[in-house]
């Protein structure tokens, strides 16, 4: 059985092709970074809103208990 070589085949690119591919990769990284930043900010905002809602609900429940005791 014939075994092919295990070393990866190298692809020769023209310098302008390599630069175009590199630029596309850089743009993709910037897009992903921006998306992650946006999601992190959105997550923080949701967390703050949830905490405020929880505090408001807690105050409402405490207020209801205080009224029942009066």
N, CA, C, O and CB atoms as a CASP TS submission, in Angstrom:
PFRMAT TS
TARGET T0000
AUTHOR 0000-0000-0000
METHOD Language model
MODEL 1
PARENT N/A
ATOM      1  N   UNK     1       0.837  -1.180   0.000  1.00  0.00           N
ATOM      2  CA  UNK     1       0.000   0.000   0.000  1.00  0.00           C
ATOM      3  C   UNK     1       0.886   1.249   0.000  1.00  0.00           C
ATOM      4  O   UNK     1       1.811   1.370   0.803  1.00  0.00           O
ATOM      5  CB  UNK     1      -0.954  -0.005   1.218  1.00  0.00           C
ATOM      6  N   UNK     2       0.593   2.149  -0.890  1.00  0.00           N
ATOM      7  CA  UNK     2       1.415   3.358  -1.016  1.00  0.00           C
ATOM      8  C   UNK     2       0.966   4.400   0.006  1.00  0.00           C
ATOM      9  O   UNK     2      -0.221   4.711   0.110  1.00  0.00           O
ATOM     10  CB  UNK     2       1.328   3.937  -2.456  1.00  0.00           C
ATOM     11  N   UNK     3       1.909   4.927   0.745  1.00  0.00           N
ATOM     12  CA  UNK     3       1.589   5.941   1.762  1.00  0.00           C
ATOM     13  C   UNK     3       2.064   7.311   1.268  1.00  0.00           C
ATOM     14  O   UNK     3       3.228   7.482   0.908  1.00  0.00           O
ATOM     15  CB  UNK     3       2.255   5.588   3.143  1.00  0.00           C
ATOM     16  N   UNK     4       1.145   8.283   1.256  1.00  0.00           N
ATOM     17  CA  UNK     4       1.542   9.624   0.804  1.00  0.00           C
ATOM     18  C   UNK     4       2.325  10.317   1.914  1.00  0.00           C
ATOM     19  O   UNK     4       2.301   9.892   3.069  1.00  0.00           O
ATOM     20  CB  UNK     4       0.294  10.476   0.399  1.00  0.00           C
ATOM     21  N   UNK     5       3.001  11.362   1.554  1.00  0.00           N
ATOM     22  CA  UNK     5       3.798  12.062   2.558  1.00  0.00           C
ATOM     23  C   UNK     5       2.880  12.718   3.596  1.00  0.00           C
ATOM     24  O   UNK     5       1.774  13.150   3.272  1.00  0.00           O
ATOM     25  CB  UNK     5       4.706  13.125   1.889  1.00  0.00           C
ATOM     26  N   UNK     6       3.334  12.783   4.802  1.00  0.00           N
ATOM     27  CA  UNK     6       2.508  13.333   5.875  1.00  0.00           C
ATOM     28  C   UNK     6       2.684  14.838   6.061  1.00  0.00           C
ATOM     29  O   UNK     6       1.940  15.460   6.820  1.00  0.00           O
ATOM     30  CB  UNK     6       2.826  12.631   7.164  1.00  0.00           C
ATOM     31  N   UNK     7       3.650  15.420   5.380  1.00  0.00           N
ATOM     32  CA  UNK     7       3.837  16.865   5.544  1.00  0.00           C
ATOM     33  C   UNK     7       2.764  17.617   4.757  1.00  0.00           C
ATOM     34  O   UNK     7       2.385  17.196   3.664  1.00  0.00           O
ATOM     35  CB  UNK     7       5.259  17.296   5.076  1.00  0.00           C
ATOM     36  N   UNK     8       2.274  18.727   5.309  1.00  0.00           N
ATOM     37  CA  UNK     8       1.205  19.472   4.624  1.00  0.00           C
ATOM     38  C   UNK     8       1.716  20.083   3.321  1.00  0.00           C
ATOM     39  O   UNK     8       2.893  20.417   3.187  1.00  0.00           O
ATOM     40  CB  UNK     8       0.643  20.580   5.542  1.00  0.00           C
ATOM     41  N   UNK     9       0.825  20.215   2.395  1.00  0.00           N
ATOM     42  CA  UNK     9       1.200  20.834   1.122  1.00  0.00           C
ATOM     43  C   UNK     9       1.223  22.337   1.313  1.00  0.00           C
ATOM     44  O   UNK     9       0.316  22.910   1.915  1.00  0.00           O
ATOM     45  CB  UNK     9       0.216  20.432  -0.023  1.00  0.00           C
ATOM     46  N   UNK    10       2.243  22.959   0.809  1.00  0.00           N
ATOM     47  CA  UNK    10       2.294  24.411   0.931  1.00  0.00           C
ATOM     48  C   UNK    10       1.686  25.034  -0.314  1.00  0.00           C
ATOM     49  O   UNK    10       1.843  24.517  -1.420  1.00  0.00           O
ATOM     50  CB  UNK    10       3.749  24.904   1.141  1.00  0.00           C
ATOM     51  N   UNK    11       1.001  26.133  -0.127  1.00  0.00           N
ATOM     52  CA  UNK    11       0.376  26.833  -1.240  1.00  0.00           C
ATOM     53  C   UNK    11       1.153  28.119  -1.460  1.00  0.00           C
ATOM     54  O   UNK    11       1.383  28.884  -0.523  1.00  0.00           O
ATOM     55  CB  UNK    11      -1.142  27.118  -0.968  1.00  0.00           C
ATOM     56  N   UNK    12       1.546  28.348  -2.672  1.00  0.00           N
ATOM     57  CA  UNK    12       2.261  29.583  -2.998  1.00  0.00           C
ATOM     58  C   UNK    12       1.258  30.645  -3.401  1.00  0.00           C
ATOM     59  O   UNK    12       0.499  30.467  -4.354  1.00  0.00           O
ATOM     60  CB  UNK    12       3.297  29.351  -4.130  1.00  0.00           C
ATOM     61  N   UNK    13       1.257  31.743  -2.675  1.00  0.00           N
ATOM     62  CA  UNK    13       0.365  32.858  -3.002  1.00  0.00           C
ATOM     63  C   UNK    13       1.182  34.022  -3.527  1.00  0.00           C
ATOM     64  O   UNK    13       2.338  34.221  -3.156  1.00  0.00           O
ATOM     65  CB  UNK    13      -0.464  33.290  -1.768  1.00  0.00           C
ATOM     66  N   UNK    14       0.553  34.772  -4.389  1.00  0.00           N
ATOM     67  CA  UNK    14       1.178  36.018  -4.823  1.00  0.00           C
ATOM     68  C   UNK    14       1.116  36.978  -3.650  1.00  0.00           C
ATOM     69  O   UNK    14       0.192  36.882  -2.842  1.00  0.00           O
ATOM     70  CB  UNK    14       0.472  36.617  -6.099  1.00  0.00           C
ATOM     71  N   UNK    15       2.056  37.897  -3.524  1.00  0.00           N
ATOM     72  CA  UNK    15       2.052  38.830  -2.388  1.00  0.00           C
ATOM     73  C   UNK    15       0.730  39.591  -2.235  1.00  0.00           C
ATOM     74  O   UNK    15       0.267  39.804  -1.114  1.00  0.00           O
ATOM     75  CB  UNK    15       3.185  39.824  -2.543  1.00  0.00           C
ATOM     76  N   UNK    16       0.120  40.001  -3.353  1.00  0.00           N
ATOM     77  CA  UNK    16      -1.145  40.745  -3.253  1.00  0.00           C
ATOM     78  C   UNK    16      -2.292  39.854  -2.783  1.00  0.00           C
ATOM     79  O   UNK    16      -3.204  40.320  -2.100  1.00  0.00           O
ATOM     80  CB  UNK    16      -1.497  41.369  -4.604  1.00  0.00           C
ATOM     81  N   UNK    17      -2.245  38.564  -3.154  1.00  0.00           N
ATOM     82  CA  UNK    17      -3.262  37.632  -2.656  1.00  0.00           C
ATOM     83  C   UNK    17      -3.105  37.423  -1.162  1.00  0.00           C
ATOM     84  O   UNK    17      -4.085  37.420  -0.417  1.00  0.00           O
ATOM     85  CB  UNK    17      -3.173  36.286  -3.390  1.00  0.00           C
ATOM     86  N   UNK    18      -1.869  37.248  -0.733  1.00  0.00           N
ATOM     87  CA  UNK    18      -1.609  37.051   0.697  1.00  0.00           C
ATOM     88  C   UNK    18      -2.057  38.274   1.485  1.00  0.00           C
ATOM     89  O   UNK    18      -2.646  38.134   2.557  1.00  0.00           O
ATOM     90  CB  UNK    18      -0.110  36.770   0.948  1.00  0.00           C
ATOM     91  N   UNK    19      -1.788  39.466   0.974  1.00  0.00           N
ATOM     92  CA  UNK    19      -2.186  40.701   1.656  1.00  0.00           C
ATOM     93  C   UNK    19      -3.707  40.821   1.720  1.00  0.00           C
ATOM     94  O   UNK    19      -4.258  41.243   2.737  1.00  0.00           O
ATOM     95  CB  UNK    19      -1.588  41.927   0.943  1.00  0.00           C
ATOM     96  N   UNK    20      -4.378  40.452   0.642  1.00  0.00           N
ATOM     97  CA  UNK    20      -5.846  40.503   0.612  1.00  0.00           C
ATOM     98  C   UNK    20      -6.435  39.545   1.655  1.00  0.00           C
ATOM     99  O   UNK    20      -7.371  39.902   2.370  1.00  0.00           O
ATOM    100  CB  UNK    20      -6.376  40.147  -0.805  1.00  0.00           C
ATOM    101  N   UNK    21      -5.892  38.347   1.738  1.00  0.00           N
ATOM    102  CA  UNK    21      -6.365  37.358   2.714  1.00  0.00           C
ATOM    103  C   UNK    21      -6.089  37.850   4.140  1.00  0.00           C
ATOM    104  O   UNK    21      -6.937  37.728   5.023  1.00  0.00           O
ATOM    105  CB  UNK    21      -5.682  35.980   2.475  1.00  0.00           C
ATOM    106  N   UNK    22      -4.898  38.404   4.348  1.00  0.00           N
ATOM    107  CA  UNK    22      -4.533  38.931   5.667  1.00  0.00           C
ATOM    108  C   UNK    22      -5.478  40.074   6.070  1.00  0.00           C
ATOM    109  O   UNK    22      -5.927  40.139   7.214  1.00  0.00           O
ATOM    110  CB  UNK    22      -3.060  39.425   5.664  1.00  0.00           C
ATOM    111  N   UNK    23      -5.776  40.978   5.114  1.00  0.00           N
ATOM    112  CA  UNK    23      -6.670  42.109   5.397  1.00  0.00           C
ATOM    113  C   UNK    23      -8.081  41.609   5.730  1.00  0.00           C
ATOM    114  O   UNK    23      -8.734  42.139   6.630  1.00  0.00           O
ATOM    115  CB  UNK    23      -6.718  43.081   4.185  1.00  0.00           C
ATOM    116  N   UNK    24      -8.545  40.595   5.008  1.00  0.00           N
ATOM    117  CA  UNK    24      -9.876  40.036   5.291  1.00  0.00           C
ATOM    118  C   UNK    24      -9.893  39.410   6.686  1.00  0.00           C
ATOM    119  O   UNK    24     -10.880  39.544   7.410  1.00  0.00           O
ATOM    120  CB  UNK    24     -10.272  38.979   4.218  1.00  0.00           C
ATOM    121  N   UNK    25      -8.825  38.736   7.062  1.00  0.00           N
ATOM    122  CA  UNK    25      -8.738  38.149   8.411  1.00  0.00           C
ATOM    123  C   UNK    25      -8.729  39.218   9.486  1.00  0.00           C
ATOM    124  O   UNK    25      -9.373  39.064  10.523  1.00  0.00           O
ATOM    125  CB  UNK    25      -7.486  37.286   8.538  1.00  0.00           C
ATOM    126  N   UNK    26      -8.000  40.304   9.246  1.00  0.00           N
ATOM    127  CA  UNK    26      -7.967  41.408  10.208  1.00  0.00           C
ATOM    128  C   UNK    26      -9.348  42.033  10.369  1.00  0.00           C
ATOM    129  O   UNK    26      -9.776  42.335  11.483  1.00  0.00           O
ATOM    130  CB  UNK    26      -6.955  42.474   9.768  1.00  0.00           C
ATOM    131  N   UNK    27     -10.043  42.226   9.249  1.00  0.00           N
ATOM    132  CA  UNK    27     -11.393  42.807   9.288  1.00  0.00           C
ATOM    133  C   UNK    27     -12.343  41.897  10.046  1.00  0.00           C
ATOM    134  O   UNK    27     -13.181  42.363  10.819  1.00  0.00           O
ATOM    135  CB  UNK    27     -11.923  43.053   7.862  1.00  0.00           C
ATOM    136  N   UNK    28     -12.209  40.600   9.822  1.00  0.00           N
ATOM    137  CA  UNK    28     -13.045  39.634  10.521  1.00  0.00           C
ATOM    138  C   UNK    28     -12.793  39.701  12.028  1.00  0.00           C
ATOM    139  O   UNK    28     -13.737  39.643  12.817  1.00  0.00           O
ATOM    140  CB  UNK    28     -12.780  38.213   9.994  1.00  0.00           C
ATOM    141  N   UNK    29     -11.536  39.821  12.428  1.00  0.00           N
ATOM    142  CA  UNK    29     -11.194  39.930  13.854  1.00  0.00           C
ATOM    143  C   UNK    29     -11.797  41.199  14.461  1.00  0.00           C
ATOM    144  O   UNK    29     -12.333  41.173  15.569  1.00  0.00           O
ATOM    145  CB  UNK    29      -9.657  39.928  14.043  1.00  0.00           C
ATOM    146  N   UNK    30     -11.702  42.310  13.722  1.00  0.00           N
ATOM    147  CA  UNK    30     -12.275  43.562  14.232  1.00  0.00           C
ATOM    148  C   UNK    30     -13.788  43.436  14.389  1.00  0.00           C
ATOM    149  O   UNK    30     -14.354  43.917  15.370  1.00  0.00           O
ATOM    150  CB  UNK    30     -11.934  44.739  13.291  1.00  0.00           C
ATOM    151  N   UNK    31     -14.443  42.791  13.422  1.00  0.00           N
ATOM    152  CA  UNK    31     -15.896  42.601  13.496  1.00  0.00           C
ATOM    153  C   UNK    31     -16.268  41.736  14.701  1.00  0.00           C
ATOM    154  O   UNK    31     -17.214  42.038  15.428  1.00  0.00           O
ATOM    155  CB  UNK    31     -16.424  41.957  12.195  1.00  0.00           C
ATOM    156  N   UNK    32     -15.519  40.671  14.896  1.00  0.00           N
ATOM    157  CA  UNK    32     -15.805  39.790  16.034  1.00  0.00           C
ATOM    158  C   UNK    32     -15.574  40.508  17.358  1.00  0.00           C
ATOM    159  O   UNK    32     -16.350  40.347  18.300  1.00  0.00           O
ATOM    160  CB  UNK    32     -14.936  38.528  15.965  1.00  0.00           C
ATOM    161  N   UNK    33     -14.517  41.292  17.428  1.00  0.00           N
ATOM    162  CA  UNK    33     -14.219  42.046  18.643  1.00  0.00           C
ATOM    163  C   UNK    33     -15.336  43.035  18.935  1.00  0.00           C
ATOM    164  O   UNK    33     -15.776  43.160  20.077  1.00  0.00           O
ATOM    165  CB  UNK    33     -12.874  42.780  18.515  1.00  0.00           C
ATOM    166  N   UNK    34     -15.793  43.735  17.909  1.00  0.00           N
ATOM    167  CA  UNK    34     -16.883  44.698  18.088  1.00  0.00           C
ATOM    168  C   UNK    34     -18.160  43.980  18.540  1.00  0.00           C
ATOM    169  O   UNK    34     -18.874  44.472  19.415  1.00  0.00           O
ATOM    170  CB  UNK    34     -17.141  45.478  16.774  1.00  0.00           C
ATOM    171  N   UNK    35     -18.442  42.834  17.953  1.00  0.00           N
ATOM    172  CA  UNK    35     -19.631  42.063  18.331  1.00  0.00           C
ATOM    173  C   UNK    35     -19.542  41.613  19.789  1.00  0.00           C
ATOM    174  O   UNK    35     -20.528  41.691  20.523  1.00  0.00           O
ATOM    175  CB  UNK    35     -19.798  40.839  17.405  1.00  0.00           C
ATOM    176  N   UNK    36     -18.373  41.145  20.209  1.00  0.00           N
ATOM    177  CA  UNK    36     -18.208  40.707  21.598  1.00  0.00           C
ATOM    178  C   UNK    36     -18.365  41.871  22.570  1.00  0.00           C
ATOM    179  O   UNK    36     -18.971  41.725  23.632  1.00  0.00           O
ATOM    180  CB  UNK    36     -16.839  40.050  21.791  1.00  0.00           C
ATOM    181  N   UNK    37     -17.812  43.035  22.196  1.00  0.00           N
ATOM    182  CA  UNK    37     -17.977  44.223  23.041  1.00  0.00           C
ATOM    183  C   UNK    37     -19.439  44.596  23.178  1.00  0.00           C
ATOM    184  O   UNK    37     -19.918  44.884  24.274  1.00  0.00           O
ATOM    185  CB  UNK    37     -17.192  45.403  22.471  1.00  0.00           C
ATOM    186  N   UNK    38     -20.151  44.589  22.046  1.00  0.00           N
ATOM    187  CA  UNK    38     -21.578  44.925  22.043  1.00  0.00           C
ATOM    188  C   UNK    38     -22.356  43.960  22.937  1.00  0.00           C
ATOM    189  O   UNK    38     -23.194  44.378  23.737  1.00  0.00           O
ATOM    190  CB  UNK    38     -22.141  44.892  20.603  1.00  0.00           C
ATOM    191  N   UNK    39     -22.069  42.671  22.793  1.00  0.00           N
ATOM    192  CA  UNK    39     -22.791  41.676  23.604  1.00  0.00           C
ATOM    193  C   UNK    39     -22.464  41.822  25.089  1.00  0.00           C
ATOM    194  O   UNK    39     -23.338  41.636  25.936  1.00  0.00           O
ATOM    195  CB  UNK    39     -22.448  40.253  23.134  1.00  0.00           C
ATOM    196  N   UNK    40     -21.228  42.148  25.407  1.00  0.00           N
ATOM    197  CA  UNK    40     -20.847  42.334  26.809  1.00  0.00           C
ATOM    198  C   UNK    40     -21.594  43.536  27.401  1.00  0.00           C
ATOM    199  O   UNK    40     -22.075  43.478  28.533  1.00  0.00           O
ATOM    200  CB  UNK    40     -19.307  42.531  26.938  1.00  0.00           C
ATOM    201  N   UNK    41     -21.687  44.619  26.632  1.00  0.00           N
ATOM    202  CA  UNK    41     -22.424  45.789  27.107  1.00  0.00           C
ATOM    203  C   UNK    41     -23.905  45.472  27.271  1.00  0.00           C
ATOM    204  O   UNK    41     -24.529  45.885  28.249  1.00  0.00           O
ATOM    205  CB  UNK    41     -22.241  46.965  26.143  1.00  0.00           C
ATOM    206  N   UNK    42     -24.465  44.739  26.313  1.00  0.00           N
ATOM    207  CA  UNK    42     -25.877  44.357  26.396  1.00  0.00           C
ATOM    208  C   UNK    42     -26.114  43.465  27.610  1.00  0.00           C
ATOM    209  O   UNK    42     -27.121  43.611  28.302  1.00  0.00           O
ATOM    210  CB  UNK    42     -26.324  43.636  25.105  1.00  0.00           C
ATOM    211  N   UNK    43     -25.202  42.552  27.866  1.00  0.00           N
ATOM    212  CA  UNK    43     -25.320  41.663  29.028  1.00  0.00           C
ATOM    213  C   UNK    43     -25.283  42.479  30.330  1.00  0.00           C
ATOM    214  O   UNK    43     -26.083  42.253  31.238  1.00  0.00           O
ATOM    215  CB  UNK    43     -24.178  40.602  29.020  1.00  0.00           C
ATOM    216  N   UNK    44     -24.347  43.425  30.403  1.00  0.00           N
ATOM    217  CA  UNK    44     -24.260  44.281  31.589  1.00  0.00           C
ATOM    218  C   UNK    44     -25.555  45.052  31.799  1.00  0.00           C
ATOM    219  O   UNK    44     -26.043  45.168  32.923  1.00  0.00           O
ATOM    220  CB  UNK    44     -23.083  45.255  31.465  1.00  0.00           C
ATOM    221  N   UNK    45     -26.114  45.584  30.700  1.00  0.00           N
ATOM    222  CA  UNK    45     -27.363  46.337  30.785  1.00  0.00           C
ATOM    223  C   UNK    45     -28.511  45.443  31.261  1.00  0.00           C
ATOM    224  O   UNK    45     -29.318  45.855  32.094  1.00  0.00           O
ATOM    225  CB  UNK    45     -27.705  46.957  29.421  1.00  0.00           C
ATOM    226  N   UNK    46     -28.578  44.230  30.735  1.00  0.00           N
ATOM    227  CA  UNK    46     -29.633  43.297  31.158  1.00  0.00           C
ATOM    228  C   UNK    46     -29.475  42.943  32.641  1.00  0.00           C
ATOM    229  O   UNK    46     -30.463  42.824  33.366  1.00  0.00           O
ATOM    230  CB  UNK    46     -29.599  42.008  30.292  1.00  0.00           C
ATOM    231  N   UNK    47     -28.240  42.778  33.079  1.00  0.00           N
ATOM    232  CA  UNK    47     -27.976  42.431  34.477  1.00  0.00           C
ATOM    233  C   UNK    47     -28.441  43.574  35.399  1.00  0.00           C
ATOM    234  O   UNK    47     -29.067  43.333  36.431  1.00  0.00           O
ATOM    235  CB  UNK    47     -26.459  42.137  34.690  1.00  0.00           C
ATOM    236  N   UNK    48     -28.128  44.802  35.013  1.00  0.00           N
ATOM    237  CA  UNK    48     -28.534  45.974  35.803  1.00  0.00           C
ATOM    238  C   UNK    48     -30.056  46.061  35.867  1.00  0.00           C
ATOM    239  O   UNK    48     -30.625  46.300  36.932  1.00  0.00           O
ATOM    240  CB  UNK    48     -27.945  47.278  35.199  1.00  0.00           C
ATOM    241  N   UNK    49     -30.710  45.867  34.729  1.00  0.00           N
ATOM    242  CA  UNK    49     -32.184  45.923  34.703  1.00  0.00           C
ATOM    243  C   UNK    49     -32.794  44.831  35.578  1.00  0.00           C
ATOM    244  O   UNK    49     -33.762  45.075  36.299  1.00  0.00           O
ATOM    245  CB  UNK    49     -32.704  45.784  33.259  1.00  0.00           C
ATOM    246  N   UNK    50     -32.228  43.634  35.514  1.00  0.00           N
ATOM    247  CA  UNK    50     -32.736  42.519  36.321  1.00  0.00           C
ATOM    248  C   UNK    50     -32.572  42.825  37.810  1.00  0.00           C
ATOM    249  O   UNK    50     -33.470  42.544  38.605  1.00  0.00           O
ATOM    250  CB  UNK    50     -32.002  41.202  35.957  1.00  0.00           C
ATOM    251  N   UNK    51     -31.423  43.401  38.191  1.00  0.00           N
ATOM    252  CA  UNK    51     -31.202  43.740  39.597  1.00  0.00           C
ATOM    253  C   UNK    51     -32.189  44.809  40.058  1.00  0.00           C
ATOM    254  O   UNK    51     -32.716  44.727  41.167  1.00  0.00           O
ATOM    255  CB  UNK    51     -29.759  44.223  39.814  1.00  0.00           C
ATOM    256  N   UNK    52     -32.442  45.809  39.216  1.00  0.00           N
ATOM    257  CA  UNK    52     -33.408  46.857  39.564  1.00  0.00           C
ATOM    258  C   UNK    52     -34.808  46.282  39.704  1.00  0.00           C
ATOM    259  O   UNK    52     -35.541  46.639  40.627  1.00  0.00           O
ATOM    260  CB  UNK    52     -33.402  47.968  38.508  1.00  0.00           C
ATOM    261  N   UNK    53     -35.180  45.396  38.796  1.00  0.00           N
ATOM    262  CA  UNK    53     -36.503  44.761  38.858  1.00  0.00           C
ATOM    263  C   UNK    53     -36.641  43.930  40.129  1.00  0.00           C
ATOM    264  O   UNK    53     -37.680  43.938  40.789  1.00  0.00           O
ATOM    265  CB  UNK    53     -36.739  43.875  37.618  1.00  0.00           C
ATOM    266  N   UNK    54     -35.569  43.216  40.453  1.00  0.00           N
ATOM    267  CA  UNK    54     -35.582  42.392  41.664  1.00  0.00           C
ATOM    268  C   UNK    54     -35.739  43.271  42.908  1.00  0.00           C
ATOM    269  O   UNK    54     -36.500  42.939  43.816  1.00  0.00           O
ATOM    270  CB  UNK    54     -34.286  41.549  41.762  1.00  0.00           C
ATOM    271  N   UNK    55     -35.016  44.392  42.944  1.00  0.00           N
ATOM    272  CA  UNK    55     -35.123  45.306  44.083  1.00  0.00           C
ATOM    273  C   UNK    55     -36.528  45.900  44.174  1.00  0.00           C
ATOM    274  O   UNK    55     -37.080  46.016  45.268  1.00  0.00           O
ATOM    275  CB  UNK    55     -34.079  46.430  43.969  1.00  0.00           C
ATOM    276  N   UNK    56     -37.110  46.278  43.033  1.00  0.00           N
ATOM    277  CA  UNK    56     -38.457  46.844  43.026  1.00  0.00           C
ATOM    278  C   UNK    56     -39.478  45.811  43.506  1.00  0.00           C
ATOM    279  O   UNK    56     -40.385  46.146  44.268  1.00  0.00           O
ATOM    280  CB  UNK    56     -38.826  47.344  41.615  1.00  0.00           C
ATOM    281  N   UNK    57     -39.336  44.570  43.070  1.00  0.00           N
ATOM    282  CA  UNK    57     -40.240  43.508  43.492  1.00  0.00           C
ATOM    283  C   UNK    57     -40.108  43.263  44.989  1.00  0.00           C
ATOM    284  O   UNK    57     -41.106  43.093  45.690  1.00  0.00           O
ATOM    285  CB  UNK    57     -39.958  42.215  42.710  1.00  0.00           C
ATOM    286  N   UNK    58     -38.878  43.247  45.471  1.00  0.00           N
ATOM    287  CA  UNK    58     -38.627  43.038  46.898  1.00  0.00           C
ATOM    288  C   UNK    58     -39.277  44.150  47.728  1.00  0.00           C
ATOM    289  O   UNK    58     -39.917  43.877  48.743  1.00  0.00           O
ATOM    290  CB  UNK    58     -37.108  42.980  47.176  1.00  0.00           C
ATOM    291  N   UNK    59     -39.109  45.412  47.291  1.00  0.00           N
ATOM    292  CA  UNK    59     -39.725  46.538  47.997  1.00  0.00           C
ATOM    293  C   UNK    59     -41.240  46.431  47.977  1.00  0.00           C
ATOM    294  O   UNK    59     -41.906  46.726  48.969  1.00  0.00           O
ATOM    295  CB  UNK    59     -39.285  47.866  47.377  1.00  0.00           C
ATOM    296  N   UNK    60     -41.785  46.004  46.830  1.00  0.00           N
ATOM    297  CA  UNK    60     -43.233  45.855  46.710  1.00  0.00           C
ATOM    298  C   UNK    60     -43.730  44.768  47.672  1.00  0.00           C
ATOM    299  O   UNK    60     -44.749  44.939  48.341  1.00  0.00           O
ATOM    300  CB  UNK    60     -43.628  45.512  45.247  1.00  0.00           C
ATOM    301  N   UNK    61     -43.006  43.663  47.730  1.00  0.00           N
ATOM    302  CA  UNK    61     -43.403  42.580  48.638  1.00  0.00           C
ATOM    303  C   UNK    61     -43.308  43.028  50.090  1.00  0.00           C
ATOM    304  O   UNK    61     -44.191  42.727  50.894  1.00  0.00           O
ATOM    305  CB  UNK    61     -42.526  41.335  48.412  1.00  0.00           C
ATOM    306  N   UNK    62     -42.242  43.746  50.429  1.00  0.00           N
ATOM    307  CA  UNK    62     -42.104  44.252  51.795  1.00  0.00           C
ATOM    308  C   UNK    62     -43.210  45.247  52.109  1.00  0.00           C
ATOM    309  O   UNK    62     -43.735  45.255  53.222  1.00  0.00           O
ATOM    310  CB  UNK    62     -40.729  44.907  51.995  1.00  0.00           C
ATOM    311  N   UNK    63     -43.568  46.081  51.147  1.00  0.00           N
ATOM    312  CA  UNK    63     -44.646  47.041  51.330  1.00  0.00           C
ATOM    313  C   UNK    63     -45.980  46.342  51.563  1.00  0.00           C
ATOM    314  O   UNK    63     -46.781  46.785  52.386  1.00  0.00           O
ATOM    315  CB  UNK    63     -44.742  47.961  50.121  1.00  0.00           C
ATOM    316  N   UNK    64     -46.217  45.261  50.847  1.00  0.00           N
ATOM    317  CA  UNK    64     -47.448  44.484  51.014  1.00  0.00           C
ATOM    318  C   UNK    64     -47.502  43.842  52.388  1.00  0.00           C
ATOM    319  O   UNK    64     -48.568  43.784  53.002  1.00  0.00           O
ATOM    320  CB  UNK    64     -47.558  43.409  49.931  1.00  0.00           C
ATOM    321  N   UNK    65     -46.377  43.362  52.877  1.00  0.00           N
ATOM    322  CA  UNK    65     -46.329  42.762  54.213  1.00  0.00           C
ATOM    323  C   UNK    65     -46.578  43.812  55.277  1.00  0.00           C
ATOM    324  O   UNK    65     -47.256  43.549  56.270  1.00  0.00           O
ATOM    325  CB  UNK    65     -44.977  42.076  54.455  1.00  0.00           C
ATOM    326  N   UNK    66     -46.032  44.998  55.073  1.00  0.00           N
ATOM    327  CA  UNK    66     -46.224  46.080  56.046  1.00  0.00           C
ATOM    328  C   UNK    66     -47.691  46.488  56.106  1.00  0.00           C
ATOM    329  O   UNK    66     -48.205  46.787  57.184  1.00  0.00           O
ATOM    330  CB  UNK    66     -45.347  47.298  55.688  1.00  0.00           C
ATOM    331  N   UNK    67     -48.370  46.505  54.962  1.00  0.00           N
ATOM    332  CA  UNK    67     -49.790  46.873  54.935  1.00  0.00           C
ATOM    333  C   UNK    67     -50.639  45.823  55.628  1.00  0.00           C
ATOM    334  O   UNK    67     -51.616  46.159  56.297  1.00  0.00           O
ATOM    335  CB  UNK    67     -50.270  47.064  53.494  1.00  0.00           C
ATOM    336  N   UNK    68     -50.275  44.542  55.476  1.00  0.00           N
ATOM    337  CA  UNK    68     -51.033  43.474  56.109  1.00  0.00           C
ATOM    338  C   UNK    68     -50.923  43.544  57.627  1.00  0.00           C
ATOM    339  O   UNK    68     -51.862  43.180  58.335  1.00  0.00           O
ATOM    340  CB  UNK    68     -50.551  42.118  55.610  1.00  0.00           C
ATOM    341  N   UNK    69     -49.784  44.007  58.130  1.00  0.00           N
ATOM    342  CA  UNK    69     -49.574  44.078  59.581  1.00  0.00           C
ATOM    343  C   UNK    69     -50.314  45.259  60.202  1.00  0.00           C
ATOM    344  O   UNK    69     -50.587  45.245  61.403  1.00  0.00           O
ATOM    345  CB  UNK    69     -48.082  44.181  59.894  1.00  0.00           C
ATOM    346  N   UNK    70     -50.640  46.268  59.420  1.00  0.00           N
ATOM    347  CA  UNK    70     -51.314  47.476  59.963  1.00  0.00           C
ATOM    348  C   UNK    70     -52.752  47.206  60.294  1.00  0.00           C
ATOM    349  O   UNK    70     -53.458  48.102  60.756  1.00  0.00           O
ATOM    350  CB  UNK    70     -51.239  48.634  58.974  1.00  0.00           C
TER
END
